[in-house]
Amino acid sequence: MAKFFGESRAIRLAQPLLRGPPSAKHRCTGPRWAEPPATAVKVPTPSWCPVATKMTRTLVMSSSRPGHGGSHPATKQQIADQDIDAHGNAGLVRSQLDGLPVRVIRGAHGDPAYSPPTGFRYDGLFQVANHWSKAGKSGYRIWQFHLVRLREGDTTAPPLGVPPPAGTAGAVPRVAAVVQRQVRNSAVVEVVKRLHGYRCQVCGEQLLVPTAPYAEGAHIRPLGRPHHGPDVPENVLCLCPNDHVRFDNGALYLLDDLTVVDGSTGRRLGMLHQQRNHRIDPAYVRYHRELW
Amino acid sequence: MAKFFGESRAIRLAQPLLRGPPSAKHRCTGPRWAEPPATAVKVPTPSWCPVATKMTRTLVMSSSRPGHGGSHPATKQQIADQDIDAHGNAGLVRSQLDGLPVRVIRGAHGDPAYSPPTGFRYDGLFQVANHWSKAGKSGYRIWQFHLVRLREGDTTAPPLGVPPPAGTAGAVPRVAAVVQRQVRNSAVVEVVKRLHGYRCQVCGEQLLVPTAPYAEGAHIRPLGRPHHGPDVPENVLCLCPNDHVRFDNGALYLLDDLTVVDGSTGRRLGMLHQQRNHRIDPAYVRYHRELW
């Protein structure tokens, strides 16, 4: 049986901020929660389910009632920053980090382009591509999540009717899996990695495997919607996988002078390792810093 | 202009060991090299090219003439282990680590199911999915590479006719990129990660990002062809991304007693961090160790 979002007893309703056609990529503003509807929402099980259903959260979106996360319970006005550690936000971050899909149910009273005229509608499985914060209309910080609709081709089909093998014995069925993390490479990233000798600009480590070092390129201002960061050397860091995960999720950020800062404690960890031929643009550094 | 494999002046010919239909996944045995053909091979440029052409290696495969990598130049018999640091092998590993595609040209005299009757044929772009070693018929170690044909949907289309932006100015075109690394998650992986509290079983580190820890599941005996490792807890490790890259590429392996060993130096690094409820099957540990 599908669990509701965060496995909470209360069904929480988030206000969507969706742009583009329903089948395209969506942007969903960080939750404003409210009480559940009186009637239960029936969640159909799709014919393809990438991982065990109990791992899949359900996100019910409706703008009919604003909710928690810094809003006043009576006036619904934002009166404080939203908290990334709040139950709903933290649940979506967990889904992003593990690549676990989110079932989306849209309610009436949301954006007319995507919302059903009445009641609730199951709109399928989405992946949480990334998250960030921004100043809302009230001036307080709100969290946003980029949801991307999953297609059947994005997952490995489950082993229909084939039980999992016990221990080392038995057949080996196809694995029902989702993509947890995807690292992309480009010609610009290649140039930056070679300039740094595949050495991480944060920890200075060169991750060695037999025959070759390994590194990843991290775009400071993220690529794609809604950030539209460019694929230019001034916007790329050469990082080890661990620091890439940290940087992309706000556990690390940079000051304008390229000091590395721990995103949780605010502690300065040292200067970014630099190469003379690789200039970092402070405008991208500021953009990234303001996301967290 | 496409450079030949490893940007060497000599074109090297690898002997393929291919199974399955040409459009499916292929397994290509680690190189036995020989001299280039007298005539140049024309490499057509496909209408979609995921990264700058100069980054793309070309692999010419023909079994007509065995070559270097432990084989006798006259008898063509394997007389020594192949070396992963050899020019051709190391080039394919580099392509794998960076997700860079390889242009495959097949020559006559290879496996009749895939080889042209005469001359050479350009067979498109492939990605190096992984590599490993095994004992060849001669008893000496040979290296093998799993090549997967790239489809147009596997890459981001290049910005046709759009010049890259200079610095921070200009438009932001779509980025021509390839997938460098993909981490998959499954219900079994989720269970193992939770059992270990998302703490790496090699280094003991819990990679923290705001709100949540991050870890990856590594299958000891790899999933899919040709290894067919099962998706069971006994075959999964909870690792940080850095140690996952190391483990998947032979920079780390385990002894039967779960001692962690540096794959390059043979130095024992310590015991694998374990949890009482998570048993590791030594059969998978041995399988993985024998790949390197």
Interface residues (C-beta under 8 A of the other chain):
Chain A: V51 A52 M55 I84 D85 N89 A90 V93 R94 L97 D98 G99 L100 G153 T156 P164 P165 A166 G167 T168 G170 V172 V175 A176 A177 V178 V179 Q180 R181 Q182 V183 R184 N185 S186 A187 V188 V189 E190 K193 E205 L207 L208 V209 P210 T211 A212 Y214 E216 L223 H228 G229 P230 D231 V232 E234 C240 P241 N242 H244 V245 R246 N249 G250 A251 G263 S264 D281 A283 Y284 W292
Chain B: V51 A52 M55 I84 D85 N89 A90 V93 R94 L97 D98 G99 L100 G153 T156 P164 P165 A166 G167 T168 G170 V172 V175 A176 A177 V178 V179 Q180 R181 Q182 V183 R184 N185 S186 A187 V188 V189 E190 K193 E205 L207 L208 V209 P210 T211 A212 Y214 E216 L223 H228 G229 P230 D231 V232 E234 C240 P241 N242 H244 V245 R246 N249 G250 A251 G263 S264 D281 A283 Y284 W292
